[in-house]
Amino acid sequence: MDVEPEHNVPEPSTQQELVFARLQPESDLEERLVRQIVLCSVKLEHMEMLLAKAKEQLYKVLEEAREAPPF
């Protein structure tokens, strides 16, 4: 189950090396599973970052709306 990397998602190379060292996959299947786990983890971190930015923007817009004079 290969998945194409999304745009603007950091490469999982360093994290992948750490997980490989910790889990020490012994077969091709295990290695592919570790790669998928790392890719999912990297994508999740990226989505969390995007959600945090969206939250900041939302709070900023809400604050600006509160400070704006009523029509």
C-alpha positions as CSV (number, residue, x, y, z in Angstrom):
1,M,0.0,0.0,0.0
2,D,2.2,2.8,-1.3
3,V,1.0,6.3,-0.7
4,E,2.3,9.3,-2.6
5,P,3.7,12.0,-0.3
6,E,1.6,15.2,0.0
7,H,3.0,18.6,-1.0
8,N,4.6,20.6,1.8
9,V,4.9,17.5,4.1
10,P,8.4,17.1,5.5
11,E,10.4,14.1,4.5
12,P,10.4,11.3,7.1
13,S,14.0,10.3,6.6
14,T,15.4,11.2,10.1
15,Q,12.4,10.0,11.9
16,Q,12.4,6.8,9.8
17,E,16.0,6.1,10.8
18,L,15.1,6.4,14.5
19,V,12.1,4.1,14.2
20,F,14.1,1.6,12.2
21,A,16.8,1.6,14.8
22,R,14.3,1.1,17.6
23,L,12.1,-1.5,15.9
24,Q,14.8,-3.3,13.9
25,P,12.5,-4.8,11.2
26,E,13.6,-8.2,10.1
27,S,11.6,-8.8,6.9
28,D,10.6,-6.8,3.9
29,L,7.0,-6.7,5.2
30,E,8.1,-5.4,8.6
31,E,10.2,-2.8,6.9
32,R,7.3,-1.6,4.7
33,L,5.1,-1.4,7.7
34,V,7.6,0.7,9.6
35,R,7.9,3.0,6.6
36,Q,4.1,3.4,6.5
37,I,4.0,4.1,10.3
38,V,6.6,6.8,9.9
39,L,4.9,8.3,6.9
40,C,1.6,8.4,8.8
41,S,3.3,10.0,11.8
42,V,5.0,12.7,9.7
43,K,1.7,13.5,8.0
44,L,-0.1,13.6,11.4
45,E,2.5,16.1,12.7
46,H,2.1,18.2,9.6
47,M,-1.7,18.2,10.0
48,E,-1.4,19.2,13.6
49,M,0.8,22.1,12.6
50,L,-1.7,23.2,10.0
51,L,-4.6,22.9,12.5
52,A,-2.6,25.0,15.0
53,K,-2.1,27.7,12.4
54,A,-5.8,27.6,11.5
55,K,-6.8,27.9,15.1
56,E,-4.5,31.0,15.5
57,Q,-6.0,32.5,12.4
58,L,-9.6,31.8,13.6
59,Y,-8.9,33.4,17.0
60,K,-7.4,36.4,15.3
61,V,-10.4,36.9,13.0
62,L,-12.8,36.4,16.0
63,E,-10.9,39.0,18.0
64,E,-10.9,41.5,15.1
65,A,-14.6,40.9,14.7
66,R,-15.2,41.7,18.4
67,E,-13.2,44.9,18.2
68,A,-14.8,46.1,15.0
69,P,-17.6,48.7,15.4
70,P,-21.1,47.3,14.7
71,F,-22.7,48.2,11.4
